[in-house]
Amino acid sequence: MDKNALQWTVFAGLTLLMALATAWQSRRMGARLENTNKEYFLAGGTLTWPFVAGSITLTNLSTDQLVGMNGNQMFLLAWWELSAIAGLLMLAFVFLPIYYRNNCTTTTELLERKYHSKYLRATVSVLFLLGNVLIYLPIMLYTGSLFLITLFATGVPLLLIAAALAIIGAAYTIFGGLRAVAVYDTISGFGVLGMSMLVVVLALRAIGFDFSDIPAERLTMLGGAASPIPWPTLLTGMIFIQMFYWSTNQTITQRAMASPNLREGQKGVLAAAAIRFLIVPAIVVVPGVVGFKLFGDVGDATYGRVVAEVMPPWLSGAFAAFMAAAVLTSYTSVLNSSVTLYVCDLHESFLESQPNIKRLNWIISLAFMVISIALVPIYSGADSIINLVQQLNGLLSMPILSAFIVGLVFRNVDARAAIGAVLFGTGLYALFTFYWQPLHPIGSPLYLHYIHFMLITLISCVAFALGVNALIFGKRASLIFQQPKTPLVAKEASL
């Protein structure tokens, strides 16, 4: 059997085996999908902590991390994963108790409860959906397809592989709901993490554990002004990026909200944080730096070339199966959370209060799948896919986070002020990204890194919401922990 045939045989066998294992475990956890939101979108509250940890880890860890971060070929990118631990701790001890206390299905449901407005909930939900469908889903398909093409050295068109991944991923969401997605995440997670660590060891062996002749800027953890992560950004926007992603992003929090109780969900989040600290930083940067020494600056093709170089054919086929699983787990997770947002926040609020969840899940999943496939070619020319993703995130993340911060920190804020702040922030960050930065590139006295702009955007949004609340709607916000002042009339009446 030649090399390619062996790779494809192992790949297909393991992919089928993981699918069968997922179906078997899903049946054990729940006999059948009931036509309810909790069943389709919160797994019937059956996710114990190992499945929460596995699903959170694999939802985030896909080819956009493994391919994109290693494509930068520098240790500095590990800061994205190390700082993520702070976001997970905030989810476990700050946000998750609030979600459970308010019995939320979506994170945006919390906004409706705080502001008493379904319109704010819908506005934020639409922004989440735009990010998921226009950015995350197509990028996951693109990076996954690029990796498989690089590894197998196949002439199959990238878009065809992307379509196959999308169809398989959508099937998990349509037929199994969140339970099947989380189980598949966890089962494949053992293989993805184990094989990724093996790649690190084999890559280091390939260069004799010798990092000489690699430029210092690729080995440092202290980024300069021209680097992807200048060190001052760790003290400005980075912490709020992590707060948004891990604590308010429906795709992540939905797994933690699907446990039988708060304590079980917190255990899963903390286990995910431990994995993030012990394993993930090494697997997303070490192969890339090794790849620079082996092949030079080859960008997003680095990871696939390193795996093809250091792994024997039968093992590279197994790794390809787990990498395809990583793409599928992330894709299905984002797709499932997108359907959740549409059904719970938009369809049930404005179109049909008690829809047929099963039928609606089918229709919306297929629609989002088709859109994501169609958008794959747009991202094929990106210089660095991971930096592009993080930069585009700012259009949505900081404006949305401002609504959560204002709602959780202040009382007596009009929902219309929060909506205005969200829209204002999206426009402001777009101005920074598409107008300011092209006019003031690196080296210019007025240059600022996009992570700094994220903090500026967040502060501006909060100030905008509070200002509009006072000046336009005549309301005075107060900190949530302050006792509201007793009106003068009430005092006189009590005398």
Buried (B, 14 or more C-beta within 10 A) or exposed (E): EEBEEBBBEBBEEBBEEBBEBBBEBBBEBBEEBBBEBBBBBBBBBBBBBBBBBBBBBBBBBBBBBBBBBBBBBBBBBBBBBBBBBBBBBBBBEEBBBBBBEEEBBBBBBBBBBBBEBBBBBBBBBBBBBEBBBBBBBBBBBBBBBBBBBBBBEBEEEBBEBBBBBBEBBBBBBBBBBBBBBBBBBBBBBEBBBEBBBBBBEBBBEBBEEEBEEBEEBBEBBEBEEEBBBBBBBBEBBBBBBBBBBBBBBBBBBBBBBBBEEBEBBBBBBBBBBEBBBEBBBBBBBBBBBBBBBBBEEBBBBBBBBBBBBBBEBBBBBBBBBBBBBBBBBBBBBBBBBBBBBBBBBBBBBEEEEEBEBBEBBBEBBBBBBEBBBEBBEEBEEBEBBBBBBBBBBBBBBBBBBBBBBBBBEBBEBBBBBBBBBBBBBBEBBEEBBEEBBEEBEEEEEEBBBBBBBBBBBBBBBBEBBBEBBBEEBEBEBBEEEEEEEEEEEEEEEEE
